[in-house]
Each structure stands twice: as structure tokens, then as C-alpha cells.
Amino acid sequence: MPYLLYLLNLKTMITNFERETHELNHYELHTLLPIVVHGLSTKLGKGKAITNKDICKALKEGGCKITDTRLRKIVHHIRTNHLVPLLIATSKGYYVATNKDEVETYILSLSERINSISTVKSALIKQLSNVKDSVVY
């Protein structure tokens, strides 16, 4: 594996979004995470979906410090560590899927988003190959 790809696989933060995507800090991991895990585990089915905005509002009303981007990082941690199985999201918000179809549709949506980002990446790589020296425009 080329060294750059190796480094990209190790990376937990996203370039140019380091502030938003850094690893969970102590407060997020030990205070917010248990609250969010408990809350999301009660959202069984699409009818109980809750939006990022509503979660942040409830946490702030309870005296917690949270932003929408850090909540997404917490949700990412929850999903990748299997803390709330089958936690998916739609335009209605986050909820625990109650049937296989919902999960398969969500996986399809993720694949489509990956493909869309990959298409943009490929276009930019092609455009960059046409740039002379270090001057773009």
C-alpha cells in the first residue's frame, strides 16, 4: 500500500475539518455519549425519529455543551462502535431501524453518497492534471 494511502487509512480527522472531526474529548466521551446512547436507543422506528437540531436543543436545555457537528461525531462513534445497533438517519432524523428494508435502503443511500463524492473527486483529479505549475488561475 502506498504510504499516503496508509496515512489516510490511519487518519481519524478530516483535512480542513479538524476542529469538527477530532476524536471525542473526555467530556464528550464520558458525559455526552452515555446520554446520547440512552436517548437514541429509545427511538425505535421511523415514527420516533429525532433530528440533530432537536437532540442539541434538549442537551443544551439540560445544561450540556454541544454543537451539531460534534453531535454528528458522537453519532459516528456510536455507529462505528455498535453502541446502538441499526441506528440510521433520514431527513426525519435519527432512529433505530425496525426492519431489514430500512437498513438496506439506508445502506443504498450511503453507497450513492459515496459514489457522488467519488465522482467529484475524480473530476477534480482530472482538472488538476490539466493545471500547469502551481498557478491555477
C-alpha positions as CSV (number, residue, x, y, z in Angstrom):
1,M,0.0,0.0,0.0
2,P,1.4,3.4,-0.9
3,Y,2.5,5.5,2.1
4,L,-0.1,8.2,1.5
5,L,-2.9,5.7,1.4
6,Y,-1.6,4.1,4.6
7,L,-1.6,7.5,6.3
8,L,-5.2,8.2,5.0
9,N,-6.4,4.9,6.5
10,L,-4.9,5.8,9.9
11,K,-6.4,9.3,9.9
12,T,-9.4,9.9,12.2
13,M,-9.8,13.6,11.4
14,I,-10.8,15.0,8.1
15,T,-8.5,17.5,6.4
16,N,-9.8,21.1,6.6
17,F,-12.4,19.9,9.1
18,E,-10.0,19.1,12.0
19,R,-11.9,21.2,14.6
20,E,-15.2,19.4,13.8
21,T,-13.9,15.9,13.3
22,H,-11.2,15.5,16.0
23,E,-11.7,12.5,18.3
24,L,-14.2,12.7,21.1
25,N,-12.8,14.5,24.1
26,H,-13.2,13.4,27.7
27,Y,-16.4,15.4,28.2
28,E,-18.0,14.1,25.0
29,L,-16.9,10.5,25.7
30,H,-17.8,10.3,29.4
31,T,-20.7,12.8,29.8
32,L,-22.5,13.3,26.4
33,L,-22.0,9.9,24.9
34,P,-23.9,7.9,27.6
35,I,-26.8,10.4,27.4
36,V,-27.0,10.3,23.6
37,V,-26.7,6.5,23.5
38,H,-29.6,6.2,26.0
39,G,-31.7,8.7,24.2
40,L,-31.2,7.2,20.7
41,S,-31.8,3.7,21.9
42,T,-35.4,4.7,22.7
43,K,-36.0,5.9,19.1
44,L,-37.4,2.6,17.8
45,G,-38.9,3.1,14.4
46,K,-39.2,5.9,11.9
47,G,-42.1,7.4,13.8
48,K,-39.8,8.2,16.8
49,A,-37.0,9.8,14.7
50,I,-35.3,12.8,16.3
51,T,-33.3,15.4,14.4
52,N,-29.8,16.6,15.2
53,K,-31.2,20.0,16.0
54,D,-33.7,18.6,18.5
55,I,-31.1,16.5,20.2
56,C,-28.8,19.5,20.5
57,K,-31.6,21.6,21.9
58,A,-32.6,19.1,24.5
59,L,-29.0,18.6,25.6
60,K,-28.4,22.4,25.8
61,E,-31.7,22.8,27.9
62,G,-30.2,20.1,30.2
63,G,-27.1,22.2,30.7
64,C,-24.8,20.4,28.3
65,K,-22.4,22.0,25.8
66,I,-22.8,20.6,22.3
67,T,-22.8,21.6,18.7
68,D,-24.4,20.0,15.7
69,T,-21.1,19.0,14.2
70,R,-19.9,17.4,17.4
71,L,-23.2,15.6,17.8
72,R,-22.6,14.1,14.4
73,K,-19.1,12.9,15.6
74,I,-20.7,11.3,18.7
75,V,-23.3,9.6,16.4
76,H,-20.4,8.4,14.2
77,H,-18.7,6.9,17.3
78,I,-22.0,5.3,18.4
79,R,-22.5,3.6,15.0
80,T,-18.9,2.5,14.4
81,N,-18.7,1.1,17.9
82,H,-22.0,-0.7,17.7
83,L,-23.4,1.1,20.7
84,V,-26.9,1.4,19.2
85,P,-27.4,-1.3,16.6
86,L,-29.1,-0.3,13.4
87,L,-29.0,3.4,14.1
88,I,-29.9,5.1,10.8
89,A,-30.9,8.5,9.7
90,T,-33.3,10.1,7.2
91,S,-34.5,13.6,6.6
92,K,-36.8,12.9,9.6
93,G,-33.8,12.3,11.9
94,Y,-32.0,9.5,13.7
95,Y,-33.8,6.3,14.7
96,V,-33.3,2.6,15.2
97,A,-34.4,0.7,12.2
98,T,-37.1,-1.9,12.9
99,N,-36.9,-3.9,9.7
100,K,-34.3,-5.2,7.2
101,D,-35.7,-3.0,4.4
102,E,-35.0,0.2,6.2
103,V,-31.4,-0.8,6.8
104,E,-30.9,-1.9,3.2
105,T,-32.4,1.3,1.9
106,Y,-30.1,3.3,4.2
107,I,-27.0,1.3,3.0
108,L,-28.0,2.0,-0.6
109,S,-28.3,5.7,0.3
110,L,-24.8,5.6,1.8
111,S,-23.4,3.9,-1.3
112,E,-25.0,6.5,-3.5
113,R,-23.4,9.3,-1.4
114,I,-20.0,7.6,-1.6
115,N,-20.4,7.3,-5.4
116,S,-21.3,11.0,-5.7
117,I,-18.3,12.1,-3.7
118,S,-16.1,9.8,-5.7
119,T,-17.4,11.3,-8.9
120,V,-16.5,14.8,-7.7
121,K,-13.0,13.6,-6.5
122,S,-12.4,12.0,-10.0
123,A,-13.4,15.2,-11.7
124,L,-11.1,17.3,-9.6
125,I,-8.2,14.9,-10.1
126,K,-8.7,15.2,-13.9
127,Q,-8.9,19.0,-13.6
128,L,-5.8,19.1,-11.5
129,S,-3.8,17.1,-14.1
130,N,-4.6,19.9,-16.6
131,V,-3.1,22.6,-14.3
132,K,0.3,23.9,-15.2
133,D,2.8,24.6,-12.4
134,S,1.4,25.9,-9.1
135,V,-0.9,28.5,-10.6
136,V,-4.5,27.5,-11.1
137,Y,-6.0,30.9,-12.3
